[in-house]
């Protein structure tokens, strides 16, 4: 699949390992961790992370995640043109249907999307310093990190069922990603069965939390909390000074109980013309 032709209008430059990452900073939250994660994913087969002069995008073959437009950087004077071009490219299936804005992004930019054909929801940017945390080790929980050569079929099955509404995830992409020393696929087990999953991504002195999921029938039993505590403990072991995440409404209360602090609201838009809307 030739993604390069699809993005020619936006003058995309494809990332190499030498590319610099633009950081969007709000208080103690940065988007650099997720951008670096997506950058590594874009280096794998079936996935492209594309950098443009106005925004970036990631598009994945045969997978509902990750696919989004992100990392906005255009001047305010170009917003109307940019928003119109994004909408046109999404309608032509040249860009992913999901737009993820910056934390506490300009309301004027948000209005450009709301005035057009988009559904909107809001995530919360959250941050914590794991260095001073104490962890409850009394629970009899078994947590495993998947090795580089292990299959992720069972891990992905939980994520697909609980977060992706049964949508497809590209197992080859995730297993290729698992070769990176920055990537940690963690699972909490009960009676030899995965009940909770999380992806911990560590880069330099920071970490990000992604794809926290718990089987529906096992929720409200402390499994997600225990797995999160283990992820934070591992981030601390790797000398990470900050752990960042993007919280949905469903996970927000758990993260607050763990000590995460709010760092701004993240607007998320989905193009109404998308077949899966």
N, C-alpha and C positions, 0 to 999 in steps of 0.2 A: 504494500500500500504506500503510495507516494504522498507523504504529508507535505513535502517541500513545495510542490506545486500549489497545494491548497492555500498556503500562507504567503504566497509571493507578494500580494498587494500590501501586506504590512511590513515588508522589507525584513523578514525574519532572518536572524543569524542563529545557526544551530550551535548548541553548546558543545564545547570540548572540555576536557578536564582543567584547562587553564582559564576558562571564563570566570570573571568575577561575579559575585552574587550581590544583588542590590538588597539592602536591608530596609524594611519598613519598620520604624521604631515608634512605639508608643509606651511611655513609662518603662516598665520592665518586661514588655512583650516584644518579640521580634518575629517577623515572618521568615527570617533567613533559614530556620531549621526545616520548615516544610518545603521551601524552595530548593534547598540542598537535597532533601529526600527525593523530590520530584526530578531533580537533575540526575541523580543516580538512576532513578527508574528510566529516565529518558535515554540512558546509555545502553539499556537492555533491548533485546529483540522485541518487536511488537509495540514499542512505546517511543514517543518523541516528545521531548521538552523543547519548546520553541521560544526564542527571545525576540521580541519586537521592540521598536522604538516607542510604542505607546502602551503595550501590555505584553504579557507572556501567555502561553497556553500549554497544556499537556493533554495529549490525546493517546488513548490506548486501544489497541485492536482486541476485539473479543473480550471486553471487560468493562463493567459499569464504573469501575474506579481504578485509577484516578482519571477523570476527564473534566477539565474546567479551564476557564479563562481567569487569570489572576495577575497580581503584581503590576498594578496600574502605575504609570509614570508620566503621562502626558501633561502638557501645560493646560491650564484651565481653558484657554482660548480654543483648544482643540477638542474639548469634551463633546460638543454636539456632533462633530464629524466622526469622532471615534465611536460614540455610542451607536450612531446610525450604521457605521461600517460593521460593527460587531453584530448588530441585529441582522443585517443583510447576509453576512457570512454564516450566521447560525441558521437562518432560513434556508440557505443553500447547502447546509450540512458541512460547511467548511471549518466551523469552529464547534467545540463542545457546547451543549445547551446550558451548562451551569456557569455562572459568573460568581466569583468569590471576591468581595471587595476587601479593602484594607480596614483594619480596626479603626473605628471612629472616623471613617472616610467622610469626605465632604458631602454634606447633604445635597448640594447642588448636583453633584455627579449622580447621587442616588435617584434624584428626580428624573434625570434623563432616562433611566431604565424603567422607573415606575410609570412614566408617561407612555411607555411602549408596552409590548406584549410579554410581560414577565410576571411570574409569581414571585413573591418575596417572603423570606423567612430570615431569622436573625440567630447567629451564633454568638457566643461570648468568648473573647480572648482571655485566657487565664494563665497565671504564672505562679511558680513556687520555687523557693530556694531549698533544696533537699538537705543541705549540709547540717542543719540544726534539728532535723526531724527525728523523732523516736518512733520505732516500729513495733507493732504488736506481733509477737512471734508465738503466741499461745495457741493459735488455731492449728489444727492438724490438716494443713492443706499441702498438696504436692504441686509444686510449680516446676515446669520444665522449659528450658530454652532449646529450640530446635537447632540441631547441628547443620553444618553447611551441606551435607549430603543427604539430609532427611527430607522425605516428602511432606508437603504441607496440606495434603488433601483434607484431613480431619480439621485442622485449624481453619482452613478456608471455608469449610462447610458451615461452621458456626458463624463466621462473619457474613457469609452469603445469606443465611437464614435470618439472622437477627438484625443486620444493618442494611443489606442490599435488597431486601424483599425478594430473595431468591434469585436475583440477577446474577449473570455470569461474572466470574473473576478469572483472569488469565493465570492459571497455575504456573505455567512456564515462566512468566514474568516474575512472580513472587519468589519462585525457587531460584531464579537467576539472581534476584536481589539479595537473597539470603547468603550469597557468597561474600557480601560486603562486611567488613569488620564493624561498620557503623550500625548495622541492622540486627535487631534482636527480636525474634518471634517468640513470645512467651505464652504459655498456656497453663491454666490451673485445672487440675484433674480431680475428679471424684469417682472412686471405684473404677479407675482405669479409663474413664471417659472425660473428654474435654468439656468443661462447663463454661469457662471464660477464656477470652483471648485478649492480647494487646500487642501492639507493635511499638517497641521502644527504639527511637532513632537517636544516636549520640553522634555529635559532630563538634570537634574542638571542645569548648567548655560548656556546651549547651546540649539539652536533650529535648525531644518532642515525643508526645504520647498520641498514638493513632489507633483506630480500629479496636477500641475497647468494646467487647461484646460479651453478653452472658445469655445462655440458653433461657428462653422465656420461662420454662417450668422451674428454673433454679434461681430466679431473681429474688432479691430481698432476703438473701441468706448469708450475706457477707462475702461472697466469692469475688465479686468485682473489686470490693474494697481491699481484700487480701492481695489480689493480683496487682492492683495499683500500688500498694505499699511495697511489694517486691520490686516492681519496676522503678519506683523512686529510690529504693535502697541500692539497686544496681546503678542508677544514674549517679548517686552519691559515691559509690565505689569507683566510678570512672572520673571522679573529681569534677562533675558537672555543677556549675554554680546556679544554673537556672533550668527549670523544666517547663515547657510551654505546651499548651493544647488549645484546641478550638472546641468549645463545649456546645452541644445541642441542649435543648430544654430537658431532654430525658436524663442526661448525665450531670447536669449542672449541680444539683444538690449534693451528689456524691463528692464531686470535686471540692465543693465548699467545705464539706465535713473533713476532707483530707488536709485542708489548709490552703488550697489554691486561692489566689486573689484575682478579682476582676481587673482586666486591663483594657477594656473597651468592647464595643459591640461591632460585630462583623456582619455586614449585609450580604445575603446570598440570594441570587436571582436565578430563576429557571425559565428559559424561553418557552412561552406557551405553545409555540408552533412545534415543539419537540414531540415526536410520536409517543414518548413515554410520559408526557405531562399528565 
